[in-house]
Amino acid sequence: MNQESNSSDQPGGQDPLLLLKTLQLLWTKKEMKKQLKEEIRRGFAGLEDPLAGLLDMLEDSSDWKGKGHSLGYYITSELQLWIKEHPAVQQSGMKLKKLQARVFRILAQCPTNLHDPLISIYQLHTADRNYLLGHVSHLYHKGDYKEAAILSIKLKLQPDQDVEKMCTPLLLQDKTNLVEAYVGEYPELQCKLLQILDTWCEPSFNIKDISRQYQGLSKYKPDKFNHKMLSKLVFRLLERFNLDPALCPNVINQRHLRTLNYLFYKRFVEKSMTQENWTDHVQNTVGENRWLQGHLIQLLISYSDMSTAARWAQRCNLPKEMLPYGVADELQKLKIQERVEEAEKAENYEEGKKKDYYQLPIPRANIHFLQTWEEMLQCWEKVLQPGQVVGIDMEWRPSFGVVGKPRVSLLQIAVGEEVFLLDLPQLLEQAEREDEKEKLSHYIQRLYSDPAITKLGYGMSGDLNSLAATCSALKDMDKQAQGVVDLLTVDKQLQKSSIDWKKGGRKVDVLAPEPSCEDRAFRQPERGLSLLVQHVLGKPLDKTEQLSNWEKRPLREEQILYAASDAYCLLEVYGKLCKDPASFGLSSNLTESLVGKPSIKPRAKKQLNKQEVPSSSGQQCKGFDKEASYPPDPISPKEFSVVCDNMLQGLGRYLRCLGVDVRILENEDDHRKAAEIARQEGRVILTSGLPYQTLQSQVGEGRCFSVNCSEKAKEQALQVLKHFNVQVTLADIFSRCQVCNCDKYLKISKERMRQLMEGSRHSMAEDDASHLTRSEEKPSQTYDAVTLAHISPQPIYNPNCQCLEELDLTGDSVTLVNGTALQVSAIPPGVLDKTELTYFYCCTRCGKVFWEGSHFGRVVSQFKDVLATVEDDQSFYDLS
């Protein structure tokens, strides 16, 4: 650009560059903003061609190229308003095309806030579509993929572009938000994008074949571009755009295959699922899908034997060409033999159960399965009597980590010498047909709200939540409940008790399961209600039917006996505890101390409060109170420690910046490492999806929480904070090092930091300074300090610090007495010249250096709805 060409564009008016110099002078004086606006308008009126003049000024100035508010943006916005008042200045024809060609060069470099006003001023929406596509294509081939996509969105060019070509480099750069915006208004493009992503999830597809085409791509994030992340992205887009999952058969098949692997683990490794339940779930998972059926046969060969694989191949009616070697021969050879073995195995199993497990002491005739209103009335006549003691439990179909409250399939009520099993789906359906839906909820409400009837349960609050999800009329049942004895509370008191339990004339460790038969050596240790029953009555519950499909009718006999035992054992446990509470380390007024509101059930509201209970490692950790309140008491981030599964690393970083004590698994870590860390350090596990079922069985009750994996990290963090009632204050934000999780900083004055930096540079000239390698590889970013006027007129950051001068450091040393090397070489020299900076803050564990910047304001803005209000609260700058 030269001034001669500009002058020729403005033959009879003011020189736009002279106007620019005047405006630049006024721009530096913020108090003259009104005069600046008037000068801009006078200047435009004095220009021969204001549209060409604006381009002259933008081409001559470079201030608009940075982010944020600039003079160029201010001038452009004012011209847009001025043109509305003076429409005659608008151009057309060849002259407008010349201006459009010039403005495209600016659009390729300018920030996004200039796009809309420039597109409007120069009428780019009216330009030839091929001309616009050509300019966008030029940007794309230059490697400006982000700019090409943004401009395409602004000009609505997506229908005429190749969605795979435009979105692939953006995905490689982890710009999924921009990809979503690109297809956001076009359902056809949404479908194409998901089909493309699904093909990338084929097992034989190599992602490197794509990334190889973009080897010179800036900000390429290969760790973000893998089958696992693509699968999560596909499910999030399916939910956001409300599209048919059938568009993505590969991703759906992979999810079903993971479910299949989990079912094999439960059946053949943990041995915690019966053959009937396992078979039912496998059939539902595989269905008629030939690909999944083929994987099922391969898994059976690996986990079981050839004959079992052959039986399933026959059941699935697989063609011979799909059968692995040897399976076809087994179809005929082992058919009779397998039936005999299965019968013998079932007989031995039943005998072992009678020997090792709690047995229902009432006749089978006293167990009543109720499916009609007339049958149910007999139940209520016996139950709703003053002074009754009633055992209550519920069953529902397992969801395997799916988010949402389950719907109750069976309500068990034990009273006296009888157990009533209420088929809730059938009863609700009958009540709806007869328009008497309120009758059923009325009787249940009477039962729970009557203080004269003692209701026994285990984690009854969780059951009530599921009951409310099943019948909306029972929504507030947890608030109305009276006369409740929650044996989960008793269980927690027993586990905290320091005395040994006396049983059968010998002492038994409170946490040690009883010796069992040979088969039990391969099972998981007892826990929950089963462990309580073992401690009090001598034998655990048989929980093999727990993962049954409780929606399927008719119920098997094993399911009926299991459901009845779950409710009736509550009566026996309660009776024995009341008879001799002292022998179990409980107070003599047991009934009076326990009757009240429901406690919190581990499988539902896994909520922690401020009371501390010993973890398995002997450390103190946050856990349930002796009598857990509902809703639970709030806790601070300092009192809350978690370990995040490697699929939730973003959630972990969010929680850490809010002051939560967070351990985060690495990508290569096995999920089970989370359970090990949780047990050793007394942490809560945060996980999602299938791993939840495995992890929650390996830690104490309430120590594992499943978050919604389809949500973004910020929404997941809000879900966790709300669930555990964590109260975040301004003082908690960035109170921990974002690199290593340490909560202790070293406060260093700017002048002392300057000395340390000079000494460090001198030392590195003589030595490679290997102890600062990590700082050199990951230099800190610089952020301008911002005044958080909406929080406090005098923001101060004051984390848990000790001053450098108080430490035993000499000369220009940058190593603390604990051996930590301060990463002062990572600080850009220009940072020390910032007049508003007074102190630097160094992590005493990893040596990372932080200083005042703008992160704090952004975090406060994102989490303002959950920030707790504290009197005389100080505000803070963030640590960059």
NUMI-387977 format. One record per residue (C-alpha): residue in one letter; x, y, z. Coordinates in pm, whole numbers, plus 50000, padded with zeros to 5 digits. Example, Ala and Ser with C-alpha at 12.3 -4.5 7.8 and 13.67 -1.06 7.14 Angstrom:
BEGIN
a512304955050780;s513674989450714;
//
This chain:
BEGIN
m500005000050000;n501325034549913;q500045069149973;e499905077949602;s497285051249538;n495295062949839;s495335098849732;s494075089649387;d491045073349549;q490175106049730;p490635133749465;g488305159549608;g488155152149979;q490205149250295;d493175125550300;p492055094650502;l495585089250636;l495695124350783;l492315116950943;l493775084451082;k496655102851249;t494195126951415;l492085097651540;q495135078951668;l496095109051880;l492595111252028;w492505073352085;t495405075652328;k493415099852541;k490565079152682;e488885109852832;m488325123952483;k486135095352366;k483195117952282;q485425141152079;l486845110251901;k483385099451791;e482555134251662;e485875136151476;i485205102351308;r481815113751184;r483175147351058;g485995128550889;f483685104850706;a481555134150589;g484695150750453;l485925120350260;e485175117149892;d484635079449933;p484215068950300;l484205031550210;a487555033850031;g488845056850304;l488125031050575;l490145004950384;d493015029850346;m493055035250722;l492824997850806;e495604989350559;d497855016450699;s497245007751066;s498074974751237;d496424979751576;w493274960851470;k495224928451409;g495394920051778;k492554906751991;g490214929152183;h488984964652141;s491014984951890;l490825018451714;g490245000351385;y487224982751530;y485915015551675;i486235033851341;t484605004951151;s481655002751391;e481085040351371;l481145039250989;q478545011150994;l476225033351203;w477045064250993;i476145046250667;k472685038250803;e472175075850841;h473745083350498;p472745054350267;a473725074349960;v477435067250017;q476985030149946;q478665017849629;s477614993649356;g478854978749033;m482524976048946;k483595000749213;l482004979249484;k483714948049346;k487104965349373;l486364974449734;q485254938549807;a488534925249669;r490444948349905;v488344939850208;f488984902650163;r492674908150225;i491774924650557;l489244897650652;a491964871350620;q493964888150899;c491504906451123;p489954893751448;t486434879651433;n484854910851588;l485594929651263;h483944903651037;d480304913351079;p480704951251036;l483014947250733;i480694921650569;s477774945450623;i479554977150503;y480884961350183;q477744940650114;l479644907850082;h476414887850105;t475494902149763;a478834893149605;d479124865149349;r479074831949541;n481834816349332;y483954847249397;l483464843049774;l484174805649760;g487364812949569;h488644836549839;v487814811250115;s489534783649915;h492614805749889;l492704809150270;y492284771550310;h495164762850078;k497384787650264;g496804766650574;d494484792250740;y491854765550815;k490294782851114;e489954816050929;a488494798550624;a485884781050839;i484904812651031;l484514832650709;s482454804450556;i480114805350856;k479784843250839;l479014842150462;k476894810250490;l478944791650230;q478794757150395;p476224741150158;d478634746349865;q481704732150043;d483084697650123;v482314692350492;e485044665750536;k487674687850372;m486764718250583;c486364700450917;t489244675350917;p492074700250993;l489894716851258;l489374683351433;l493104676551421;q493604709751601;d490934700751862;k488624728851745;t485444708751790;n483404739351890;l484154755251552;v483224722751375;e479884722351560;a479244758551460;y480134750451098;v477384724151061;g475074738951327;e472384752951095;y472474725650831;p470954691450924;e472254675750603;l475824686150687;q475354673551044;c474484639050910;k477434639350669;l479834649450946;l478654621651177;q478864595850898;i482434607050827;l483384605051195;d481794570651215;t483924557550926;w486994569851114;c485924547751405;e486084515651203;p488504490951372;s490604488151054;f490804525650999;n494154541951079;i493834577651196;k497434583851096;d496324581250733;i494434613850788;s496944631951006;r499744623850760;q498134647750509;y498484676750757;q501994671250894;g502794708350898;l499614717051085;s500104742151366;k498734733651711;y498194697551603;k497004676951903;p497404639951817;d496474628852169;k493044644552122;f492464626651790;n491934589851867;h489124564551852;k488104570652213;m487794608352173;l486064604651836;s483524581151993;k482764606252272;l482444634152013;v480024613651802;f477714606752097;r477794643352202;l476894654851849;l474134628851819;e472594642352139;r473104679152051;f471634676551699;n469024650451801;l470024626751521;d469344589551474;p472174568351624;a471744545151324;l473864570551133;c476904557951325;p476854519651327;n480584516551396;v480464537851711;i477304520451833;n478884486351771;q482004496351963;r479884507252260;h478004474152257;l481304455552232;r482564473752546;t479344463352723;l479944427752608;n483494428252748;y482174441853078;l479574413953102;f482304387953042;y484364403853321;k481424402353565;r480604366253477;f484004349953430;v486464371553629;e484504385453923;k482034356353912;s479404379954052;m476654374153789;t474524343153752;q474324323853424;e470664333953376;n471274371153426;w474414370653215;t472644352652931;d469764377352939;h472044407852919;v474234392552646;q471184385252431;n469914420952470;t473354435252387;v474114413652081;g470634411451932;e470654402451560;n473954420451492;r476204395651308;w479374415651385;l478674414751758;q477694378051741;g481064370251584;h482864388651868;l480694370252121;i481894336551988;q485534347952003;l485114359852362;l483514327152462;i486474307952320;s488834330152522;y486914331252853;s485064298252853;d485494268252620;m484764255852268;s481574237852365;t480044269252520;a480964288852208;a479284262151998;r476034264652196;w475924302352144;a476714298551776;q473694275651747;r471514299851945;c472534328851717;n472084306951409;l475464318151278;p476404305950927;k479264280750910;e481564305350731;m481504327651041;l482414300151288;p486014297751414;y487874265051363;g486534236851580;v483244253151685;a481154235951417;d482324201551528;e481404208851891;l477794217251799;q476934180551766;k479564163751982;l478984180852320;k475244188252321;i474144159952554;q477264161452769;e476814198652841;r473264193752963;v474414167653215;e477264189453341;e474994219753376;a472504199753584;e475264187053815;k476714221753853;a473324236553942;e472784209854208;n476184216054368;y475624253454362;e472314250954545;e473884229454815;g476734254354859;k474314283354891;k472424266855175;k475664261455360;d477294295455310;y474504321155276;y471654335555478;q468524314655433;l464994328255448;p463434313755768;i459804315355650;p457894290555429;r457694297055054;a453914299855088;n454404331655297;i455954350155002;h453204367254801;f453754381354450;l451094408354402;q450014420254054;t446384431154106;w444684457354316;e442634431254504;e445794412254607;m447464444254716;l444664453854955;q445454423055168;c449004435655201;w448024470355320;e445594456755576;k448474438855751;v451144465355699;l449284497255796;q448834488056161;p450204510056445;g453264494956610;q454254474056310;v457924469456217;v458274467155839;g461304458355623;i461344476055284;d463554471054980;m463284477754605;e464714462954286;w465184477053936;r466864467253613;p470604475553616;s471534504653388;f475304497653351;g476374533953402;v473614550653198;v472814584953342;g469404589353505;k467414575853800;p466214539653762;r462524530653775;v461504506154046;s460334472153912;l459644454954245;l458734468254591;q459354443154873;i457594447155211;a458354422755495;v456124422155802;g455694395556071;e456234361755905;e455304372955552;v456844391055256;f454814409454993;l456384415354650;l454564443654467;d454864442754087;l454944480754051;p454924483353668;q451874460453649;l450074477853938;l450744512553797;e449544501653454;q446334487653604;a445794519053813;e446254540853503;r443754520253304;e441214523553583;d442094560153643;e443044552254006;k446744559853992;e446574580554312;k445364550454515;l448694532554500;s450704563654586;h448254571354869;y448974538255047;i452744541755000;q452594577255138;r450584565155438;l453174538555509;y456184562055498;s454584591755674;d453064572355969;p455434576756269;a453684547956450;i455024522956192;t458774516056205;k460184513355852;l463474494855808;g465684499955503;y469284501655389;g470144535055225;m466464543555206;s466974578355058;g468294563454735;d465314539954715;l462914568954768;n464544588454485;s464024558954251;l460454555254375;a459844592054294;a461234586353943;t458764557553902;c455694575754031;s455654613954022;a453054615354301;l455784603054541;k458134631554451;d458544645954803;m458384612854989;d461884617055134;k460774649155310;q457564633855448;a459064601355576;q458834595455952;g459624565856173;v462474554355949;v465344532656074;d468054532655809;l470404503455875;l473004520055655;t473504544155946;v473914514356181;d476384498755939;k478534530155942;q478484531256322;l479554495056337;q482424500556093;k483644530156300;s483434510756622;s486814503356776;i485664471956965;d485584436456833;w482294420056760;k481374389856972;k479794362056782;g479504324756849;g481894326657147;r484784340956945;k485854375656836;v485554386256474;d487304416256318;v484714442056220;l486094444655863;a487124408455807;p484714386455608;e484014351755739;p485824321455597;s483714304655332;c483574274455110;e485974268154824;d483774285554569;r483644317754774;a487414321754756;f486954334154399;r484284359954480;q484584396454572;p484514404654948;e481094410855097;r479974446955126;g476914468155198;l473854450755338;s475374416555274;l478324424555500;l476024438455772;v473914406755763;q477084385855792;h478264405556098;v474924404156278;l473374370956168;g476504350956085;k476114345755708;p476084370355417;l473314375455164;d473584357554832;k473774387454590;t474094367754264;e470584378454158;q471254415454221;l472004422553853;s468864404753730;n466594419653468;w463874428553717;e461574441753442;k461274407853273;r458204387253360;p457634361753489;l460264364253762;r462324332953817;e462054314654148;e465634325054233;q464694361554188;i461634358354411;l463624342254694;y466394368254660;a463934397454673;a462144383054975;s465434377255158;d466584413055097;a463514426555276;y463074400155547;c466714400655665;l466144436955773;l463624424856035;e466064399056170;v469044423056180;y466984449856354;g465574424956605;k469004412056705;l470494447156732;c467614458856954;k467884428057172;d471564433057256;p472944465957112;a475854467457358;s477454435857217;f477724453656883;g479204485657029;l475924505156998;s474144526457256;s471334510957456;n468724535757324;l469224522356971;t465654526756851;e465334562356979;s468634573356823;l467984558156482;v464334565256409;g464134595856187;k464854606455830;p466294583055566;s470054581055529;i471854582255199;k472154551054987;p475554544454830;r474134534454492;a472114566654468;k473154598554651;k476854591954719;q477224624054914;l480034632655154;n479864656155448;k482304671455690;q482694642055926;e485904621955888;v486084584155885;p489234562855858;s490034550255510;s491354515555447;s494894529255452;g494464544055799;q494454579955673;q491654603755752;c489254610255466;k485964627755412;g483004604355452;f479514600355585;d478484613255922;k477314588256181;e473774598556106;a473994613555757;s471734643455713;y469684650755403;p470424674055237;p474094669955344;d476174696555510;p478384717455280;i482124711555256;s484934733655126;p487194724154833;k490104719555078;e488104691955252;f487264674154926;s489834651354760;v489184631454442;v490904610154180;c489724615453821;d489644587253570;n491704594253257;m488564600453053;l487804630453281;q491084649553269;g489304681753172;l486994678453473;g490034673053697;r491684705053576;y488494725053637;l488114711653991;r491784718054068;c491524754553963;l488594757154210;g490814744954495;v489804708054504;d492564683054586;v492694663554255;r494734633954133;i494344627653758;l495104594553587;e497364595553281;n496144583252941;e498074550752970;d496844542853324;d494394514553380;h491014524953528;r491614502453830;k494504524453939;a491844549654049;a490524524654304;e494024518554437;i494654555854482;a491224560854640;r491844533654898;q495384545254982;e494654582655004;g490994583255106;r489804599554781;v486494598654597;i486644583454246;l485144604053962;t484504582453656;s481934576453382;g480304548953181;l481264512253210;p484284516353444;y481914529153713;q480454494453772;t483914479653830;l485374508254034;q482454513354271;s482694476754376;q486364481154475;v486034510254718;g483954519355022;e480334529254989;g479854564254856;r483454566454735;c482734564654360;f480614588654152;s479644586053783;v479404618653587;n477664624053256;c480364618052991;s478294636152723;e478614669052913;k481514693052872;a484084695753150;k482584727453297;e479094712053325;q480634680653477;a482394702153739;l479124719453827;q477454685153859;v480134673054101;l480084705054310;k476314703454343;h476214666154417;f478784667554696;n477624702154817;v481114717254777;q481004754454858;v483604773554652;t484704808454757;l486934833454580;a489774823654813;d489654788054677;i490194797354311;f493764789354200;s494704780754559;r496424750054415;c499184746654157;q497604737453826;v500594715653736;c501264694354045;n498254700854277;c500414715654561;d498674741654781;k501744760054911;y503334789054725;l506494809554769;k505934847054744;i508784865654568;s509044903154513;k509634915854161;e513114929054241;r514184896254401;m512814877454099;r514874899753869;q518024890054064;l517134853154044;m516504855353669;e519834872553607;g521634846453818;s519794818653636;r520774831853292;h524404834253405;s524304798653537;m522694785053219;a525394800753008;e527904778353191;d525694748053226;d522724733053036;a520644736853353;s519044702953319;h516924708253631;l514994735453446;t514324715453129;r510614712753193;s510274750253229;e512074755752897;e509854730852719;k506694746152862;p507234783352911;s504574802253105;q502244823652901;t501944860952960;y498564875653046;d497814912253102;a496444920553442;v492824931053446;t490894949953709;l488024929353843;a485824959153917;h482714937853942;i484254919954241;s486254945454432;p487894979154361;q491204966254505;p491714929954405;i494544911654583;y495834876554533;n497034861454859;p497414823354851;n499034801955119;c502554817055092;q505784822355275;c508164849755165;l511424840954992;e513404862655230;e512394840255520;l513964809655357;d517544798355384;l518654809655036;t521944826054954;g523184845954656;d521334840154331;s520294804154404;v517064792654238;t516844759754429;l514814756454750;v516084737755053;n513824708354958;g515614705354624;t512864721454412;a514254742854128;l512274774654065;q511484777553695;v512494814153668;s514034809553323;a510544803653182;i509464839553261;p509614862452953;p511804893053028;g508984917252939;v506884905153231;l509224922253479;d508554955653309;k504844954953396;t504344982753647;e501234967053800;l503094935253897;t504414934454253;y504904897754338;f505444863954175;y504214831254322;c506214798954290;c504954763954362;t507134749154636;r506754713954497;c507354717054119;g508844752254100;k506284765353847;v506124803553850;f502814822653831;w501944859553820;e498884881853804;g496784877553491;s493254873953354;h492454837453424;f490814845153757;g488134867353605;r487214840853352;v486924813453616;v484814835953841;s482534843553546;q482144806653456;f481334795453811;k479594826353949;d476394806654009;v478094782854255;l480484806854429;a479624809354798;t479084843854947;v481484851355235;e481414882055456;d484304906355409;d485364885455109;q488544897254942;s488904895254566;f491874881854387;y493814882654063;d494334848953899;l497594830653843;s498504827953479;
//
